[in-house]
Amino acid sequence: MVVVLLANLGQGQKSRAASAVAGPNRLFDRRYQAAARKADIHLLRRYERARKEDILSMQLTTDALKKLFNNDNPLLRNMRNLGLNATNRIAPLKKMLARHALN
């Protein structure tokens, strides 16, 4: 079927069709697989560097919240509740925090 299809196509179309047919065969070529893995690693490293600041910020925030809520100090508990209540009552601040959390 592929041969019949290729016979009826122009030269550019034949080249593209042959590439499409040969493409899956390349997946089994060790050199192609090694190059693909290397490219994936570079892509993942670039993504990791781009996200590093956001991830660190989230880790620090999560750690601070854990320490804040796992504390039995009455003064700290009152300050925490005061801050949460104030944030809940100040609509622009609440919206800004929600927008930041969703982005």
matplotlib code that plots the C-alpha trace (Angstrom):
import matplotlib.pyplot as plt

x = [0.0, 2.8, 4.5, 1.3, 0.8, 4.3, 4.1, 1.2, 2.8, 5.1, 8.8, 8.2, 5.2, 7.2, 9.9, 7.5, 5.6, 8.8, 9.9, 6.5, 6.9, 10.6, 9.9, 8.6, 11.6, 13.9, 12.5, 14.3, 17.7, 19.9, 21.6, 18.3, 17.1, 20.3, 20.0, 16.3, 17.1, 19.9, 17.6, 14.9, 17.4, 18.4, 14.8, 14.0, 17.1, 16.0, 12.5, 13.9, 16.0, 13.0, 10.8, 13.4, 12.5, 8.8, 9.4, 11.7, 9.2, 6.4, 8.6, 9.5, 5.9, 4.7, 7.4, 6.5, 2.8, 3.5, 5.6, 2.9, 0.1, 2.0, 2.8, 1.1, 2.4, -0.8, 0.8, 1.7, -1.8, -3.5, -1.2, -1.9, -5.7, -5.5, -3.6, -6.0, -9.1, -7.6, -6.7, -10.3, -11.8, -9.5, -11.0, -8.2, -5.5, -7.6, -8.0, -4.3, -3.3, -5.8, -4.5, -0.9, -1.7, -3.5, -0.7]
y = [0.0, 2.4, 1.7, 2.4, 5.6, 6.8, 6.1, 8.5, 11.4, 14.2, 14.3, 16.5, 14.5, 11.3, 12.6, 13.6, 10.3, 8.3, 10.3, 9.6, 5.9, 5.8, 7.8, 5.0, 2.8, 5.5, 5.0, 1.7, 3.1, 3.3, 6.5, 8.2, 7.1, 8.4, 11.8, 12.0, 11.3, 13.9, 16.5, 15.6, 16.1, 19.5, 20.6, 19.4, 21.2, 24.5, 24.0, 23.3, 26.5, 28.6, 27.2, 27.2, 30.6, 29.8, 26.4, 27.8, 30.5, 27.9, 25.7, 28.6, 29.6, 26.1, 25.7, 29.0, 28.1, 24.7, 26.3, 29.0, 26.5, 23.8, 26.3, 26.3, 29.8, 31.8, 35.1, 33.6, 32.0, 35.4, 37.2, 34.5, 34.8, 38.6, 38.4, 35.8, 37.8, 41.1, 39.4, 38.0, 41.5, 43.4, 42.4, 43.8, 42.0, 38.8, 39.1, 39.8, 36.8, 34.5, 35.8, 35.2, 31.7, 30.8, 32.0]
z = [0.0, 0.9, -2.5, -4.4, -2.5, -3.1, -6.8, -7.1, -5.2, -6.4, -5.3, -2.2, -1.1, -1.6, 0.6, 3.4, 3.1, 3.3, 6.4, 8.0, 7.2, 8.4, 11.5, 13.7, 12.6, 14.0, 17.5, 17.6, 16.5, 19.5, 18.4, 17.8, 21.2, 22.9, 21.1, 22.1, 25.8, 25.7, 24.2, 26.8, 29.6, 28.2, 27.9, 31.4, 32.8, 31.1, 32.6, 36.0, 35.9, 34.8, 37.6, 40.4, 41.8, 42.0, 43.5, 46.2, 47.0, 47.4, 49.5, 51.9, 52.1, 52.8, 55.5, 57.1, 57.2, 58.7, 61.4, 62.0, 62.4, 64.3, 67.1, 70.5, 71.5, 72.5, 71.3, 67.9, 67.6, 68.3, 65.8, 63.2, 63.7, 63.6, 60.3, 58.8, 59.8, 58.4, 55.1, 54.9, 55.5, 53.0, 49.7, 47.4, 49.5, 49.4, 45.6, 45.1, 47.2, 45.3, 41.9, 43.0, 44.2, 40.9, 38.6]

ax = plt.figure().add_subplot(projection="3d")
ax.plot(x, y, z, "-o")
ax.set_aspect("equal")
plt.show()
